[in-house]
Amino acid sequence: MTIQASKDANVSLPFDTRNIRWYTLPDFPHVAYHICKVDEQNHIVDILFKFDANSQIALHRHKADYVTLILQGELRIYRANGELKEIRPVGSYVETASDGEPHREGGGAQDVIAFFSNRNVKDLVYEILDDDLNVIATLGVGEFRALYEAQAAS
């Protein structure tokens, strides 16, 4: 299967982020986040991500079911071996089950802004992997709760 970028990849209208403050984590280049909500009772963690254009983030695996809505640009998904797996253009709404294939995400010709709603979160949201697919870090409800509280205090 051949995956091609959309013909209008450079014409996505900018998503207005003037009321959103972006945050980053050390050792996680090419991605910024804004946590919208951590709802432990309903097992939901909602996050806006901004992925740099023409870049890829750390290799990871989603440990909770999730929904993505692409608000700006096109989200590119790469297999662990670097092969382009999928392109989600602006406006795409995709539901995905947990424990899928390890992958990296990144932007196409412009920065991507995507809404991720992580659902049925038991504890972990993401496993961060090295190139040999070993887990080197995890991000779970506790970490996102702490990041959310720090975000609210800033």
Phi, psi and chi 1 to 4 in degrees:
 res  aa     phi    psi   chi1   chi2   chi3   chi4
   1 MET       -  132.6  171.0  160.4  114.3      -
   2 THR  -101.1  132.9  -57.5      -      -      -
   3 ILE  -111.1  129.4  -60.8  173.5      -      -
   4 GLN  -123.2  148.6  -64.8 -179.1  -18.6      -
   5 ALA   -68.4  151.5      -      -      -      -
   6 SER   -65.8  152.4   64.6      -      -      -
   7 LYS   -61.9  -31.9  -68.6  178.6 -174.5  175.1
   8 ASP  -102.3   33.8  -63.2  -33.4      -      -
   9 ALA   -58.2  -26.9      -      -      -      -
  10 ASN   -94.0    5.4  -65.9  -38.5      -      -
  11 VAL  -114.1   12.3  -63.1      -      -      -
  12 SER   -61.8  129.4  175.7      -      -      -
  13 LEU   -67.0  144.7  -63.6  174.6      -      -
  14 PRO   -69.8  139.0   19.7  -25.7      -      -
  15 PHE   -81.7  129.5 -176.9   72.9      -      -
  16 ASP   -72.9  109.5 -175.5   -8.0      -      -
  17 THR  -112.2   17.0   62.8      -      -      -
  18 ARG   -63.1  -19.7   75.4 -176.4  111.5  177.9
  19 ASN  -103.8   14.4  -67.2  -43.0      -      -
  20 ILE  -115.4  128.3  -62.5  170.5      -      -
  21 ARG  -100.3  125.4 -177.1  165.4  176.5 -160.1
  22 TRP   -91.1  144.8  -64.6  105.8      -      -
  23 TYR  -126.6  156.7  -59.2   85.7      -      -
  24 THR  -132.2  162.7   58.3      -      -      -
  25 LEU  -115.3  140.9  -68.3  172.8      -      -
  26 PRO   -58.8  145.2  -14.9   23.7      -      -
  27 ASP    68.6   14.7  -58.6  -39.6      -      -
  28 PHE  -126.9   76.3  -72.5   94.8      -      -
  29 PRO   -72.1  158.9   26.6  -33.0      -      -
  30 HIS    74.9   14.0  -51.3  -61.3      -      -
  31 VAL  -146.3  140.1   62.2      -      -      -
  32 ALA  -126.8  157.8      -      -      -      -
  33 TYR  -136.8  160.4   69.4   88.6      -      -
  34 HIS  -143.1  114.0  179.3   89.6      -      -
  35 ILE   -80.0  124.6  -60.1  170.5      -      -
  36 CYS   -86.0  -39.8  -59.6      -      -      -
  37 LYS  -166.7  142.9 -175.2  172.4 -172.7  175.1
  38 VAL  -122.1  110.3  176.5      -      -      -
  39 ASP  -116.6   89.6 -176.9  -17.2      -      -
  40 GLU   -67.1  -33.3  -67.3  166.5   86.5      -
  41 GLN   -64.0  -39.6 -177.5  175.3   -2.0      -
  42 ASN   -99.8    4.5  -68.8  -53.4      -      -
  43 HIS    61.1   47.2  -50.7  -75.5      -      -
  44 ILE  -128.7  135.9  -63.4  171.0      -      -
  45 VAL  -129.5  113.2  177.3      -      -      -
  46 ASP  -105.4  129.0  -71.4  -20.4      -      -
  47 ILE  -139.7  139.1  -48.4  165.5      -      -
  48 LEU   -94.0  133.1  -80.9  172.1      -      -
  49 PHE  -118.2  144.3  -76.9  112.2      -      -
  50 LYS  -120.8  115.9 -179.3  168.1   59.2  167.2
  51 PHE  -101.9  133.0  -58.5  102.6      -      -
  52 ASP   -62.9  145.6  -68.9  -13.8      -      -
  53 ALA   -61.9  145.2      -      -      -      -
  54 ASN    51.5   37.5  -58.5  -50.1      -      -
  55 SER  -140.1  168.1  -62.4      -      -      -
  56 GLN  -131.6  143.8  -64.8  179.5   30.6      -
  57 ILE   -90.4 -178.6   65.5  167.8      -      -
  58 ALA   -60.7  148.2      -      -      -      -
  59 LEU   -64.0  134.5 -174.0   62.6      -      -
  60 HIS  -155.8  170.7   63.4  -79.2      -      -
  61 ARG  -133.8  136.7  177.7 -177.2  -68.4  118.9
  62 HIS   -80.9  129.1  -64.7 -104.8      -      -
  63 LYS  -104.3    7.6  -62.7  -58.1  -68.5  178.7
  64 ALA  -138.1  153.0      -      -      -      -
  65 ASP   -58.8  148.8  -59.1  -24.5      -      -
  66 TYR  -151.2  157.7   64.2  102.0      -      -
  67 VAL  -121.6  137.2  173.4      -      -      -
  68 THR  -118.3  143.3   58.5      -      -      -
  69 LEU  -129.7  118.7  174.9   61.4      -      -
  70 ILE   -87.4  119.4  -50.4  -53.2      -      -
  71 LEU   -99.6  -22.2  -57.0  170.4      -      -
  72 GLN  -154.2  139.3  174.5 -177.1  -70.2      -
  73 GLY    74.3 -158.5      -      -      -      -
  74 GLU  -133.4  130.6   58.9 -178.3   24.2      -
  75 LEU   -83.4  127.4 -179.3   65.9      -      -
  76 ARG  -108.8  134.7  -65.2 -176.3  179.5 -164.2
  77 ILE  -116.2  128.8  -59.2  169.4      -      -
  78 TYR  -117.1  136.6  -60.8   86.6      -      -
  79 ARG   -65.8  168.0  -70.2 -167.8  161.7   91.2
  80 ALA   -58.6  -30.1      -      -      -      -
  81 ASN   -83.2    2.7   67.5    3.8      -      -
  82 GLY    94.3   -7.5      -      -      -      -
  83 GLU   -69.2  134.0  174.3 -170.8  -10.2      -
  84 LEU   -67.5  121.5 -178.7   61.0      -      -
  85 LYS   -96.9  -42.9  175.0 -175.5  176.6 -176.4
  86 GLU  -156.7  149.3 -178.2 -179.7   -9.0      -
  87 ILE  -123.8  127.0  -64.6  173.5      -      -
  88 ARG  -111.0  108.9  -64.2 -178.3 -175.7  169.4
  89 PRO   -74.7  165.9   23.5  -28.3      -      -
  90 VAL   -51.2  137.6   67.8      -      -      -
  91 GLY    91.7  -10.0      -      -      -      -
  92 SER   -67.3  136.2  -64.5      -      -      -
  93 TYR  -123.1  115.9  178.0   91.4      -      -
  94 VAL  -132.2  131.5  177.7      -      -      -
  95 GLU  -100.5  135.6  -63.7  176.6  -11.1      -
  96 THR  -137.9  140.1  -52.0      -      -      -
  97 ALA   -80.6  157.2      -      -      -      -
  98 SER   -67.4  167.5   66.3      -      -      -
  99 ASP    60.7   32.6  -70.1  -44.4      -      -
 100 GLY   -76.4 -169.2      -      -      -      -
 101 GLU   -64.3  135.7  170.9 -179.7   15.5      -
 102 PRO   -58.8  143.3  -22.5   33.2      -      -
 103 HIS  -158.7  171.8   62.1  -82.7      -      -
 104 ARG  -120.6  152.7  -68.3  177.7  172.7   87.9
 105 GLU  -122.3  158.4  -69.8  148.1  -26.6      -
 106 GLY  -172.4  177.9      -      -      -      -
 107 GLY   -93.5  160.6      -      -      -      -
 108 GLY   -88.3 -124.8      -      -      -      -
 109 ALA   -72.8  -17.2      -      -      -      -
 110 GLN  -137.2  163.8   73.8 -176.9  106.9      -
 111 ASP   -56.3  143.0  -69.5  -10.3      -      -
 112 VAL  -104.7  137.5  172.5      -      -      -
 113 ILE  -118.4  124.7  -62.8  175.1      -      -
 114 ALA  -135.3  139.8      -      -      -      -
 115 PHE   -94.6  124.9  175.8   72.9      -      -
 116 PHE  -114.4  122.1  -81.5   68.7      -      -
 117 SER  -109.6  105.9 -177.1      -      -      -
 118 ASN   -87.6  126.2  -60.7  -78.5      -      -
 119 ARG  -124.4  160.2  -57.5  178.1  179.8 -171.3
 120 ASN    56.3   35.8  -55.4  -45.6      -      -
 121 VAL   -71.7  118.8  177.1      -      -      -
 122 LYS   -88.5  -49.9  -66.7  174.6 -178.5   60.4
 123 ASP  -151.6  -64.3  179.3   32.8      -      -
 124 LEU   -82.0  145.4  -67.2 -178.1      -      -
 125 VAL  -107.0  -44.2  179.7      -      -      -
 126 TYR  -136.5  144.1  -57.5  109.1      -      -
 127 GLU  -107.4  128.7  -70.8  179.0  -25.8      -
 128 ILE   -95.0  132.4  -50.4  -55.6      -      -
 129 LEU  -119.2  153.4  -51.1  169.5      -      -
 130 ASP   -89.4 -179.2   66.1   14.4      -      -
 131 ASP   -66.9  -16.0  -71.7  -23.7      -      -
 132 ASP   -95.9   11.3  -65.6  -39.2      -      -
 133 LEU    68.9   21.9  -54.6 -178.7      -      -
 134 ASN   -84.2  139.5  -62.1  -54.5      -      -
 135 VAL   -72.2  122.0  176.0      -      -      -
 136 ILE  -111.4  -13.7   57.0  172.2      -      -
 137 ALA  -164.5  159.9      -      -      -      -
 138 THR  -134.9  151.8   58.6      -      -      -
 139 LEU  -128.0  120.3  -67.0  167.7      -      -
 140 GLY  -125.7 -168.5      -      -      -      -
 141 VAL   -57.5  -42.9  172.3      -      -      -
 142 GLY   -60.3  -44.6      -      -      -      -
 143 GLU   -65.0  -42.7  -72.1   81.5   10.0      -
 144 PHE   -69.5  -33.0  -78.9  107.5      -      -
 145 ARG   -63.5  -45.5  166.1   63.6   58.7 -158.9
 146 ALA   -64.3  -42.3      -      -      -      -
 147 LEU   -64.6  -39.3  -69.6  170.0      -      -
 148 TYR   -64.0  -43.9 -177.2   65.0      -      -
 149 GLU   -66.8  -38.8  -71.0  171.0   -2.0      -
 150 ALA   -65.9  -38.6      -      -      -      -
 151 GLN   -63.1  -44.1  177.1 -179.9  -66.6      -
 152 ALA   -65.7  -29.8      -      -      -      -
 153 ALA   -82.8  -12.9      -      -      -      -
 154 SER   -89.0      -   66.7      -      -      -
